[in-house]
Amino acid sequence: MQITFTQDELTALATEIKDQLIPVLVKEIKTRQELPPLLTRTEFMELVGISATKCAELFNRRDFPVNREFGHPRVPTDLLFEWINKNTDWIDENAPRYPYRAI
């Protein structure tokens, strides 16, 4: 089954995607710019919404970006987002696919 769109339909679809996507991207960029370069344990837990137990579990993972050279554990913000994206990609590649996905 082949679906065809007119130029007007494609333009309307592209406009709708743009209108929905730009506010989300702007919010994410602002959030990243407002974050400090190194997150404290408390800032990290508040940012991702986890408990101290889950935080300790993540901080003890070999692949998690935590730096202990400053006396207290710190999470480099840029490396945290890279780690999240890397692990999210793994989930996308290995988790079962569902026919419906959010845009």
N, C-alpha and C positions, 0 to 999 in steps of 0.2 A: 504494500500500500504506500503510495507516494502522496505526500502532502505538498501542495504548492501555495505560495502566498503572493499576493500582489505587492507592488512596491509600497503602496500606502499601508498595507497590513504590516510589512516588514518595518517600515518607519515607525508605526505606532508601537510595535513590539519593542523595538530598540529604545524608543523614548520611555516606555514604561519600565524597562529594565534599568535604564540610566537613572530614572527618577527614584527607583527603589534602592539602587546600589550606592549612589553618591552619598546620601546621608549616612549610611552605614560605614563607608570608607572614611569619610570625614571624621566621624566619631572615633573610629579606631586610631586614626592618625593623631588626633588631639590627645587621646588617652595615652598613646605611646610617648608623645612629646611632653606630657605633664608628669610622667613617671620619672623618678630619679634613675641615674645609670646603674645604681646598685640598690637592690631591695633588702631591707632587713627581714628577719624571719616573720615579724608581725605584719609588715607591709605585704610580704608575699602571701601570707595566709589570708589577709583581707582581700587582696586582689583576686585570688583564685577561689576564695570562699571555702577554705578547708580548715579542718581542725588541727590541733597541735600533733595529734597522732599521725595523721596522713602527711603532715609537713615533715615530721621526723622520718617517716618511711621514704619520702621522696629525697630528702637530704642525704640519706644513706645509700641511694642507688648510685652505682658507678657511672651511669650515663647522664645523671642529672647535673645541670650546670650550677654548682654551688662552690663558693670560694671561702675558705676558712683562714686565709692569710691575714685578715684584718682583726683578729681577736674574736670576732663573732661571725657566724656564717652570714654570707651575703650572696644574693642571687643577681648576677648580671642581667639586667632587663632584656637587652638584645638577645643574649643567649637563651634566656627563658622562652622568648617568643619563637626562636628557631627550634628549640627542643619541643615545644608544643606542636609546631607545624610538622616537624619530623615524625612525631608519634601519632599525630592525627592522620598523616598520610599512611602510616602503617595500618591503622584501623580501617581506613578506606580500602586498602588493598586486600586485607585479610578478613574483614567482617562480611557476613552475608549481605548481599545486595537486596534492597527492597524496591519495588516498582515505583514508589512515590518518594520524591525528595523535595525538600524546601528549596526555593530559589533564594 
